[in-house]
Amino acid sequence: MEESTNREKVLKKIRASLLSKTDNPFPRLSFEGSVFPAIEDDILVHFAERAEEAGARFFLIDNELDFMEAIVQLGLQYKWKHILCAEEGLSNLLTECELPHSHNTADIADMEVAISTCECLIARTGSVVFSSSGQTRSVPAFAPFHIVLGKASHICPDIKDAMAWVRHKFPRLPGNLSIVTGTSSTADIDGDVVRGVHGPVKLYIFVIDDRDQTP
């Protein structure tokens, strides 16, 4: 009986609180605007700086040919033998450049490097947005090295802008969206930062400067 009485007292207080109205203590607070200050400098430079701070390597290139030449040089440097590219369009480009690779995700266990495109880039955090529309979600997650090709015209200021970009591109959202910021790292053990535990130990981001070509 005592428990029921206490319960009724609590419910009575809750009802009274719900019925009573108080003035908004923050009438000027807006939930529509951004909580971050506007990016004043060049958005491409801002993205490059944030990406490098997060542990990625940033490269500005002029076209896809520069991208292929850079991949060949990296392949020679690291002596890659197992390259995986699951995207048909990018895989065809690699084939045209006579770069040996696999597009079969069944070869993921032997993969040394994954090459992929992205949906867009986020300047505020130096992040890359991927979707499962053109690739499996496991390829960029398990590759020791991950090489990403993006475009300067696809750089968004913030995450909300990136999500608006994705919604505009896909009337029906892909089954998976991933936002990657820098290389994989953890400091769970004794606070020591260890890279490559849950994903790529190196992330290379190549961005084609197409701003003069985009209306």
TAGI-V417970 format. One record per backbone hydrogen bond with DSSP energy under -1.0 kcal/mol. NH is the residue of the N-H (numbers start at 1). CO is the residue of the C=O. If there is no record, write none. Layout:
BEGIN
nh->{NH | NH}
co->{CO | CO}
END
This chain:
BEGIN
nh->{5 | 6 | 7 | 8 | 9 | 10 | 11 | 12 | 13 | 14 | 15 | 16 | 17 | 18 | 19 | 20 | 29 | 46 | 47 | 48 | 49 | 50 | 51 | 52 | 53 | 54 | 55 | 56 | 57 | 59 | 61 | 67 | 68 | 69 | 70 | 71 | 72 | 73 | 74 | 75 | 76 | 77 | 78 | 79 | 80 | 84 | 85 | 91 | 92 | 93 | 94 | 95 | 96 | 97 | 98 | 99 | 102 | 107 | 108 | 110 | 112 | 113 | 114 | 115 | 116 | 119 | 121 | 122 | 123 | 124 | 126 | 127 | 128 | 129 | 130 | 132 | 142 | 143 | 146 | 147 | 148 | 149 | 150 | 152 | 154 | 155 | 156 | 162 | 163 | 164 | 165 | 166 | 167 | 168 | 169 | 170 | 178 | 180 | 184 | 186 | 192 | 194 | 196 | 201 | 202 | 204 | 205 | 206 | 207 | 208 | 209 | 210 | 213}
co->{1 | 2 | 3 | 4 | 5 | 6 | 7 | 8 | 9 | 10 | 11 | 12 | 13 | 14 | 15 | 16 | 26 | 42 | 43 | 44 | 45 | 46 | 47 | 48 | 49 | 50 | 52 | 51 | 203 | 205 | 207 | 63 | 64 | 65 | 66 | 67 | 68 | 69 | 70 | 71 | 72 | 73 | 74 | 75 | 75 | 113 | 102 | 87 | 88 | 89 | 90 | 91 | 92 | 93 | 95 | 94 | 83 | 104 | 105 | 107 | 82 | 82 | 145 | 84 | 147 | 129 | 154 | 127 | 156 | 157 | 122 | 122 | 180 | 120 | 178 | 176 | 138 | 139 | 202 | 114 | 204 | 116 | 206 | 208 | 151 | 152 | 121 | 158 | 159 | 160 | 161 | 162 | 163 | 164 | 165 | 166 | 130 | 128 | 200 | 194 | 189 | 186 | 184 | 144 | 144 | 146 | 57 | 148 | 59 | 150 | 61 | 208 | 210}
END
